Structure formats: C-alpha cells, structure tokens
Amino acid sequence: MMFHNAVSTKTCQDPPGEMAVFIASDANTRKALDAEEDDDEEEVRDQWTRGLDFVLSLIGYAVGVSNLWRFPYLTLRNGGGAFLIPFFFFMTLAGIPLFYLEVCLGQFSGISSMFVWRMCPLFKGVGYGMVIVSGMACIYYNAVLSWVIYYLVNSFYSELPWAHCGNWWNTPTCVDSSGANSSLSSGDNNTFFNDNTSLPLLNGILDFHSLNSSSFSNDSLYHLWNSNFSVPFNESGLNASFLCNWNSSFCENTEDKVKTAAEEFWQYNVLRKTEGLEDLGGLQMHNAICLLVAWVLVCLCLIKGVKSLGKVVYVTALLPYALLTIFLIRGCMLPGAVDGIIFYVKPDFEKLKSFTVWIEACVQVFYSLGPAWGGLITMASFNKFHNNCLRDVMIASLADGLTSFYGGFVIFAVVGFMAKEANVTVTEVATQGPGLALVAYPEAISKLPIPQLWAVMFFFMLLLLGLDSQFGMFETVICGLIDAFPKQLRKKRIMLTFGLALISYCVSLPIATRGGIYVFTLLDWFVAAFCVMLTSLIECIIIGWLYGVDKFCDDIELMIGRRPGIYMKVCWTVVTPLVMLVAFIFTCAKYTLPVYDGYVFPTHANAIGFLISVIPLIPIPAGMAYVLFKEKGTFSERLYSSVQPSPEWGPGARRYKAMYEDHKEERKHRPYWLKTLFRRNKF
C-alpha cells in the first residue's frame, strides 16, 4: 500500500470504524516531518542525535556481564549446543515481542516508563514499579563495577597480586598455581617433616601422584597444611581440592579448604569478608573509593542525558566486541582451548527432554534482553517519532543473543586451558557469576605471557559492559523524576543526576563493608525475583486485551508506516503472556533461598529479602485502589473507565496530537472483547 505526502488515507484492509492513518512514506517528506518535530519538541524533550546512537544504546543495555558469566555456564549445563534451540526459540516467542512492545510504547508516547501507562490508568502503578526496581538494582549493580575497577587498578602492578601466594592476605592453605615455591628446595627430591616422613618432590615440585596413605601420614599432611608453605601445581596439573580428595578424613579435621591464590585475593583482599550478615565489620576504604569512582563515571556519562550518552556508547558498546575477538584469538592459541570449545558446543539433545532446560532458556532470554525494567521504554522515548524501531529491535535483540553465544567461545577457550593445566575435566573448572569473572578468568590470565596487558584489557571490557547496563537503569530513574516534575527539574538535570548518585552511593555503602558480599547477595537474589516477570505478564495483558492490540497496531502504523503482522499480534495476546505465566509459576515453585559460599542466610534476613522483592509490586495494587476510588459511578462503571486511555495519552509528536484527538471517539467505539463483555452483562 502506497501513502503519499501525509495525505489522509484508509487502507483497504481496515475494518469499518478503523482510524484514518496519516503516514508520510516519501523519504523527503519524512525528513521534513522529523525536522518539524525537532523544532516543535526541542524545548520539551531531548532526542538522540543519530539513529545509531539509539541502536548502540539498546545493544549496550541488553549486552551485559551476564552474557559472559552466566550464559556460557547455562549452555554447558543444559546440553551444550543443543541449548541454543530453546534459547532462540524463546527469544522468538517472548524476548523479541516484549522488546518490540516496550520500544514501540516509548517511541510513540515520548514519555518515560513512569507515565507511559496513561494508556490504561488502572495499571499506572506498573510504571512506578519499573522506576523503583531500576533504582534498587542500580544500588547493588554498581558494586560489581567497583570490584571490576579494583581489579583493573591492581592489573597495573608489575606482578599480578592474584597470581601467587605469600601476600599479607594469603592463608597457609593457599595454593600457588605459578609453580614457584620458595619453601621447597628444587635440588631435593624429598623434604622431611618432624616425624621423619618424606614429602615426595619431582623437579622441585610437589608430586601429588606419589602421595598415598601408606607412605605419607595424616600428621605430615596436616603439618604441610598448617605450615607457611604455598603448595604449587605440579607440571601435570593439580586440582585445587586434591588434598581433600586424597583423604576425606583429613578434610573433616581441618577448618579451611585449599584455595587458589586468585580465590584468596577475591575473598581476603577484595571482600575481606566476615563470617556472615550478622557481622558487617568495618567500611573497607578500597571498596568505598572504587564504588565512588563507579558512580562518578556513571554521572559523567549521563551528565547531559542522551546527548552525552549517545557519544559514550560508541566506545562502551563497540569496544567490548573488539576486545572479545582479541581474547578469542589468544584463547584459541592456548593448549586445551579446543577441548573447552568442543565441550561448550557439543550438543546433547537428551537434555532437551528436561522441562527445566527450557525454562532456564526462557528465563535467560528474559533477563538478558531486559524488558520490564523501564530502560527500554525510557531510551525509546528519545527517538524521533518516525524512527524505524522494528529494525532497531531486531538488530539489538539478535546482537544480544549472538553475543552470548560468541562470548561462550571466549570463556570456554580459557576454561579448557585451565582444565588441561589442572589435569581435570572442563566441568570441574566451569563456574558462573563473579566466580568466573573475578576468580577463574583472572587466574587463567596470570598464566599468560605479559599477564598485565591481558588483565587490563579483560577488566576494562567488563567495566564497559557493566556501565552500559547501568546507564539504562539509572536513566530510567532520572527521566521518571524529570517527567514527574518537568518545570522544576528539566533545567536542573546535572544537579539531579549527581544528587541521585550521591544518595545511591550512600545507600550502597553497606556493600563496601567486610560483610558487604552478603548484602549484595541478598539484594541480587530478591530485588527482581518476582516483580520483573509479573510486570511483563501485566504488560501483555494491558496491550493485548485492555488497551487493545488493534489500537496498539494503529499507533505503530502511525509511527513507522506499517502495522505489525499477525505473528506479533498472536504473541502479544496469547503466546508471550502464556510463556511468562509458566516461567513465573515455575520460578516460584523452584525458588530457593540464598546461599553464599556455604553461608546460609538467617530467617530474618530472608524475611527482609522477601519484603524487598515485594516493594516494586506495591505501587500496582495501590495505584489500582487509588484510580478506582477516584472514578465515579458503580464499581463496574469505575472499572470500565479506569481501563480507558487517559486524556493525556497520545503520540509524543505534537503534529499528530490533533489528528489523534480527532479520531479518539472513533477508536473508543470500536468493539473489542472487554467492552463487549461489559455491554452484554451490564454489571
């Protein structure tokens, strides 16, 4: 269907009563309209300088540290290459439809996630919940950036501090993987303890394969364990838990377990953790300073909103791909890398018979793309009204999925190398979360030539990935407040940005204490545990059934010149909400309480955690009660009125507001299922 020069036209497929669509499809006319929009809205709302700014911001928001430290582990655990089948299946059925829905909402309305739900006032609390959950996530997410910054600073030392034992934070149980050991003479084949039991050496390295219970007593091994010796890996490799596996009764009699130098650096230098949440200990200045630096970086990048963010993302979104490629090339040159990659991609289709595998793929897609946090709506609200958002959504969502898969090759090339070095299987080395990014990978880097160079590159890459995700969440909070108080705050954006950052920094200081890792784990476990999936389900219900998927398609056609196909309609109304409902029920059914490094959180801590998880949901019933109370008439009349778009709802572009208002009455009388239900029953 051709449209000419913004002439009022009806499509031949439209049913009677369909709203007339005003579309400018001619390229020159479209540019002219965009120019007029720029003039009209210059004083109202900022816009992206270039379309590519928005695309890169979407990619940066979706692609985060979890793409490197969670997806590869899930792929390994759930069937290797076979896991890609459910992953891309759910990306198609749920991820991309939700992504597209939120981007369209933001671009059409031109307002932040806090007020976009004027389209259905009954659920206005959804927008407030999005801002709250993003603000809460900002508080603890920046702690990850602070740890990365600390590692980055330590990467400039002449010798990486996590590469060897013998530092002030190391314990007698430290395992030095460098192969150097000043306590054992390389000239002797045996060393002796007080009980005259010899410790077998091979070329100056402890030969664990010669140890057996008949020739080496527990007393001697215990003496070694509690000595100041740092036990090195032998050339054939050593599993870090070998001493415990060698004699289980010995481990039962010792309070500590063997830890690598990298693990002890994380536990006893970076965290310096206490025994539990009951003892937060003192504030760790190195963590507090790094946390402050992280917040300053976020503020500087968002100081002018999308104008400054649009420039920063060219570095933060693109440079990680260059660094990932460099790491992949270097990783493939390491011994054992091919074994790790094969282990990563080798499909095990038997795993696909497990329902859990499919649910984990769905959850990973959902949390990776990041709908229901408000960031997608907020960033899309700065688009030009006629921006081709469908193209941008497809690019960003595919970039997220393919980056996860690509990052797996980078991770498992190094994991394979570590497994070969330690003479263990890949499964024993593979891990997820901070343990992979801040323990396992740094340990592997320490074994490479010029380790400082690789360490700087790796942690700089993690910092960029983390900053991009933080930008989207923090901008959601800022824009929500600006849209709530435009006259008071729009011209004071810099002050607002630094003020919010200062408040967030002060609130997040408990994470910088010695017991901060327990606070972080509690927040990370509970903040988005239930609210994000539930919010996505509500979004689909609002768009598909309350506002009406046909009206939403009208809005999209007004923007980009074509209506979504039947596929998107079916996903928004049926498939995606069903997928999210099943995933939500399964998550609740399989939900487990948090544990960190063997520490079980006390009952009162879990109670606080559940309270935290409910906070973003409180605005939803509260908003419903307020709207219903404010409306007039019987309960059914109030309910019906509360699901009709408010007078403020409409296109963000000024030139279309009058047209939209002219056809509101026509849209209002178009029959759809909910209205028919009310008319038929009149209750």
N, C-alpha and C positions, 0 to 999 in steps of 0.2 A: 504494500500500500504506500503510495507516494503522498507526501504532505508538502504544501507549497507555502513558503513565506509567511508562516504564522497565521494562516487563514483558518478560520473555524471549520473543522471537518469532522464528519462522523464516519467511523469505519463501518463497512457493510456487515461485518460480523457482530457488531454491537447489538444487544437486545434493545427493545423499546425502553425508553427511560434512561438509557446509558448517558452519562455525562458527555457533553461535547469536549473533545480533546484539542488543545491548542498546542501544536508542535511546530517547531522550526527545524526542518531537517536539512535545509540547504546550508552548506558549510559556512558561507559568508554571513548568512543571516544569523546562524548560531553564534558566530564570533561577535556579531553586533549585539546580540542579546546579552551575551556574557559581559561585554564591555559596559552595557547599560546597568547590569546587575552590580558590577564593580562600583559604578558611580552611586547607585542607589544605596548600597549596603556598606559603603566604606566606613560610615560613622556608626554602623550598627554592629557588625561582626567581621572579624578578620577572615581572610581566606588564604588557602595555600597559594603560594606564588606560582608554582607549576604543578601540573597533574602528577608528575613523577615524585614530587615531594610526598604526596599522599600515599602513593603506592609503596614507597620505601618505608614510610611510617607504619603502614599496615604490616609489611613484612617484618620490620623490626619489633613491632608489638607482639606479633604471633610467634616469631622465632626467638626463643629464649634459652636459658641454660638447661631447661628440662629436655630440650631437643637433644642435648649431648649426654646428660647424665641419667635420663630415665628411659627414653625410647629405645636405645640400643639394648639395655638390660631387659626390657619387656620383650623385645624381639627375640633375644636369646632364650628367655624362659618359656616363651609361648610358641615355639615351633620354627624359629629362625625365619627364613624367607617366606614360609607359609603364613606368618603373622601379618604380612603385608596385605593379604587377601581381606581379612576382616577390617584392617586399618583403613584401607582405601574404600572399602565397602561402606563403612560408617562415615567416612569423610564425605562420600557422595550423598548419603541419605540424611545425614544430620549436620555434619560440620559445615559444608558449603551453604546449604539452605539457611541455617542460622546466621552464618557470616553475612550472607547477602541480605537477609532480612534486616539486620541491625544497620548495615551500611546504608541501605535504602531509607530507613527511618531517619537516620541522622542527616543525610543529604537532602531529603525532601523537606524536613521541618526546619533545618538550620538552627536547631537548639540542642542543648546538651541532654544527656541521658536523664537528668533530674526532672525535666519538664516535657520530654517528648511524649509522655503518656497522657497528655491532654487529649489524645485521640480516644481514650477510654478512662474518664476521671475516676471510675470505681477502683482502678488499679494504679492510681497516681503514686502510691507508696512504693511501687516497683522501682521507680526512678530514684527515690531516696535510698532505697536499699542498695542499689548499684553504687551510689556515691559512698555509702558507708562501708561496703565491703572493699571497695578500691582503696579507701583511706586506711582501713585496718591492714590491708595487705601491704601498703606502702611502708608501714611502720616496721614490719619484720623483714620484708623483702630487701630493704636496704642493708640489713645486717649481712646478707650474703655478699653484697658488693663491698662491704667493709672488710670482710675476710679476704676477698679477692685482692683488694688494694694492699692489704698487709702482706700477702704472698708476693704481690708484684714488687713491692718495695724490697723485700728480702731476696728477690731474684737478682738484684744488682750486686750482691756480695760476691767477693772473689771465690768463695766456696759456698754452695747452697747449704743453708743450715739444716735442711731436712735430709741431706744426703748421707750423714754419718752420725754415729753416737759420740759420746764424750762431751756433750754440751751440758750447760748447767741444768737444763730441764730434763735430761735423759735419766732413766732409771737403770738399775743393774740388769733388768730384763730386756734391755734394748738390743735389737738385732740389727747389726750394721750390714747393709747389703753391698757396701762398696768393696768388700774383700780385704780391706786394710784392718789390721788389728795389732795394736802396739803391745797388747798383753801377752801374745803368744809369739814365741820365737820361731822365725821361719827356718832357722837352721836345725831345729829339732824335729824329730818325727813323733815324739811323745812329750807331754808335760805331765808333772806329777802333783797330786794333792797331798794333804797332810796324812791321809790314810794310805799313802804309797800306791794309790790306784792311778794308773796312767790314763791320760786323755789322748786318744789317737789323733795325730795330725797327718795331713797329706800336703806336702809342699808348704808347710806353714799355715794351712787352712784346716779348720776342724773337720774331720772326716766322720760325718754322722752315720754313714753307711757301715762303719766298723763298730758302732756302738751296739752293744747288746747287754741284756740284763746279767749275763753270766760273767762278763769281763769288766763291767763298769757299774759300780754300786750307786744306789739312790743317794747315799750320803755325798758321794763325789759330785753327782749331778746337781744336788741341792747346793753344794758349795759353789759350783760354777754359776748357778742361777743367782745366788745372792752375792757373788763377788762383783768387783768393778769391771769385770771383763765385758767387752762388747763382742757378741758372738757373730762371726761373719758367715756369709753364704759360702759354701764350697763351690768349686768350679762346675760341678754337675748340678748345682742348684739345691735350694733348701726351702721347703715350705715353712713359713713363719711359725706355724703351730706344730712343727715336727717334734719338739721336745715333749709337748703334752701328749702327742700321739704315740711317742716312743714308750711312755709309761704313764698310763692314766692315773694310777695311784699317786704318782708324784704330783700331778697337777692338782689333785684333790687336797694335797697338803700344802699347796702354795697359794698365796692370796692373789698374786698377779699372774698374768699370762704374758707370753712373749709378745712384744710389739716391735714393729719395724721402726726405723728412725723417722720415716715420714709420718707414721701414725702417732708417734710420741710428740713430734713437732706440732701436729694438729691438736692433740689432746692436752699437752702440758705446756705448750708455748702460746699457741693462738688462743685456745679456750681457757687453759689453766682451770679446768672445771672443778667444781666441788662434788660432794657425794650425792647431791640431789637438790630438788627445788626448795627444800626446807632451808637450805643454806646458800643464799645468793652470793655470799662473800663480798669482797670489795669491788669497786669500779676499776676495771682494767684500762689504764690510760691509753695503751696502744690501740685497743678496740674502740675506745671512745673517740680518739682522734681520727681513726680511719672511718668511723661512722660519720663524723662531722665532714670529712673530705667528700664522702659519698653524697651527702646532702647538698654540699656546695656545688658539686658537679651537676647534680640534677637541676638546681636552681639556675645556674649559669646557662644551661642548655634550654631552659624553658622561660628565660627572663622576658622574652618578647613573644611568647606564645608560639603559634605556628610559624611565624616569620623566622624565628631563630631555630626552632625545631626542624623546619624544612631544610635548613642548611646542614645541621648536625647529622641528620640521618644518612647523608651521602657517605659519611665516614662510618657511623655506628652500624648501619645496615649492610654496607657493601664490603668493608674491610674484613669482617669475620669470614667471608667466603674465600677471600684470598689466603687468609691465614689457615683456614681449614684445608685448602688444597695443598699448601706447603707442608702441613703436618701429615697429610695423606701420603704425599710423595716420600717424605722422610721416613714415615712409619713403614711403608712397604719395603724399604731397604733393610729393615731390621730382621734378624733371624727369628723365625716363628711367626712373623706377621701374616703370612699366607694361611697358616693354620688357624689363626684367630679369625681372619676374614671368612674362611670356609665355614668355620664353626658358627659364625654370625648369620650367613645367608643360606646355609644348607637347610632346605625345607623339611619339616617333619609334619606331614599332613595329618598324622594321627592326632596331633594336638588340637586340630580344628574341631574335633568331635566334642571337646570340652566347652560347655557354655561359659565358663569363667574366662576363657581366652577371648571370646567375642565381646564380653562385657568390658574386659580390660582394654581392648582395642577401642571400643566406643568411648570409654572414659578418657583415654589418652588423647583421642581426636578432640574431644570436647575441651579439655583443659589446655591443650596445645594451641588451638585456634583462639581461645579466649573470649567467646561470647558471654553475655550476661554480666560482665564486669562494668560495662558502661564505656569502656575505652573505644570500642569500635564506633558506637553512636557518636561519641564526642568528636573523634577525629573526622568522621564523615560529615559532621555538621559544618565544617570549614570548607567543604567542597563548593565549587561552582554548581549551580542548580542543574545544568545540563551535562555534567560530567558523566562519562560512561563508566558507571560504578560496577556494572556486571563484569566488564573486562578487568577492572582493578581487583575485584573479589577473586576471580579465577586465578589471576597471577599470584596474589598473596597467599591464598589457601594452598595452591599447588606448591609454591615455594616453601611453605611451612612443612608440608608432608615430605617433599623430596629432600629438604634439608635434614630432617630427622633421619631419613634413610642414608643419606650421604654421610652425615656425622657418625653413623654407626660404623662405617668403614674406617674412619679416622680412629675411633675409640678402640675397636677390636684389633686393628693392626698392632697397636701398642699393648693391648691386653694379651694377644698371642705372644708377643715378645716377652712380656713379664712371665707368662706361664712357662715358656721354654727356659727362661733364666732360672726359675724356681723349681723346674722339673715337676710341675703339677699340671692338672688339666685346666682348660680355659674356664670351666665352670667354677673352679675354686678361687680363681682370681677375680672374675667378673663381679661387679657390685653396682650399686646405683646411688644417686643422691650425692651429697657432699663427700661421701666416702670415696666416690670415683674421681670427682674433680679436684678434691683437696688432699687426697691421700694417695690413691693408686696411681693416678697420672703423674703427679709430681715425683713420685718415687721412680717411675719409668724415665722421666725426663732427666733425673740425676745420673742415669747410666749412659746418657748420650754424650757424644763429643760436644764441647762448648755448651754445657747444660744451661748456663745463664741466659744465652741467647734464646733457647727454646722455651725456657721458663717465662721470660719476659713476653714473648710472643703469645704463649698459651694464656697467661693470666690477663694480658691486655685484651685478648679475644673474649674471654669470659666477662670482663668488665664491660665491653661494648655490648655484648648480648644482653647482659643484665640491665644496663642503662636504658636500652630501647623499651624493654617491657615496663620499666619503672616510669618512663616518660608518659606512656599511655594511661597508667593508673593515676599518677599524680595530676595530670592534666584534667582528668575526669573530675577530680575534687575541686580544682581551681575553677574550671568552667561552670561547674554546678553552682558554686557560690557567686560567681560573676553574673550568671543568668538570674539568680535569685535576687540580687541587689545590683542591677546594672548601673544605675545612676551613681551609686556610692562607690563601686569597686572597679568599674571598667577602666577608668583612667588611673587607677592605683594598682595595676596588675603586679608591678615589680614588688611593691610593698607587701601585697597579699601573698605572692609566691614565697618570699623569704620569711614572712610571718608564719605561714603554714609549715614551711620546712623547719623552722625553729621549734614550733610546737611539736611536730612529729619527731624531731631529734630528741627533745626532752622526754617524750613519752617512750621512746625506744631505748633509752639509756639502760634500763634493766637488762637488755640483751647484751650489753657491753660489760656486765659483771661476770664474775667467775662462774656463777650459775646461769649465765645467760643462755647457754645452749638448751637448757630445759625450758626456759621461757619461749625461746624460738620454736622448739619442737611443739610445744603446746599450741601456740598461735598457728603454726603451719598446719597442724593436724586438724584444727577446729574451725578456723575463720571461714573457709569456703567449703566446709564439709557437706552442707546440705543446701545452702541458700542459692548457690550458683545454678545447680541443676534444676531446682524448683523454679527459679526465676525464668530459665529458658523454657520450661514447660508452660509457664503462665504467658510468656511472650507469644508462643504459638497459638494458645487459646484466644488471646486478645486479637491477634492479626487474622487468624483463620476463621473465628466464629463470632466474636463480639463486634469488632470494627468491620469485619467482612473482607474476605480475601479478594473479592471482585473490586471493592473500593480501593483496596491497597494496590491492586494491579493498575487501576486508573491512575493513581498517584505516580506510580513508577513510569507509566506511559507518558504522563505529563512531563516527566524529567528527561527520559532518555529516548523517547520516540517509539518504543515498542513494549508490549505487555509481556510479562513472564509467561512461559509456556505452561502446559498442563502439568508438567513434571514438578515445577516449583509449587504450583497450587496444591497438588496432592501431598507433597512433602510438608508444607506449612500447615495444612489442615488435619492430616491423618498420620503420615509416616513418622515425621520428626517428633511430634508430641508423644507418640506411642513408644518410640525408641528412648526418648528421655524419661518417660514414666518407668519403663522396665529397668533402665540403668539406675534410676533413683531408688527404686524398690530394692534392687539387688545390692546397691551400695549400702543402704540402711541395714539390710539383712546380714551382710558380711562385714559390717563395720566392727573394727576392733579398737581397743583403747590404745593410746600412745605408749611407746616404749622407746627409750634411747640407751643404747649400749648396755643393755641388761637392766637398766633402772626402770622400775615400774612406778608410774606416777600415782600418788596417793588419791584417795577417793575425792577429797575436797578439790584437788587440782582438776580432776576430770569433770567435776560438777561446774567449776568455773569455765572449763573449756566448752561444755555444752551450752552454758549461758552465752559465751562469746559467739558460738555458732548460730544462736537464735537472734542476736542483736540485729543483723541485717534484714531479718524477716519481720521484725516488729512493725516497721512502717506500713507493711502491706495490709494487715487487718486493721491497724489504727487508721490508715487512710480510707479504707472502706467504710469504717464506722463513721468517720467524720463526714464523708461525702453523703452517705445515706441520711445522716442526721440533718445535714444542711438542705437537702432537697425537700420539696413539699409534696403532699398528697399521700395516698395509701402506700403501703410497702411496695406493692408491685409497680406503682407509678414511679416511686423513688428509684427502684431498682432499674426500671427501664430508662429513666432519664440519666442515671449515672453511667450507663454504658454508651451513651451518645457522645460524639466528639464535642468538646467544649468550644465556645465561640472563638477562643484564641487559636484553635488548631487550624493549620493550613500550610501552604507552601512557604518556604523561607524566602523565596524570591518575591520581591514586592510587586513586580509587574504582573504576577499571576494571582495575587491575593484577591483582587476584584473579580477576576474570572471565576476563581474557586468559590467565592461567596455567592456569585450569581447562580451557581449550579448546586449549591448546598441543599436547597429544598428538593431538587430533583433527585439527588443522591439519597436524601432522607427517606423518600417514599419508595425507593427500590426495595422489593421484597427480599428478605433473606430469612434464614431459618428461625433466628431468635425472635425477630419481630412477628413473624407468622405465629409462633408459639404463644406470644403474649396476646395477640388479637384473638386467637382461637379460644383460649382458656379464660381470658379476662379475669385473672386472679390478682 
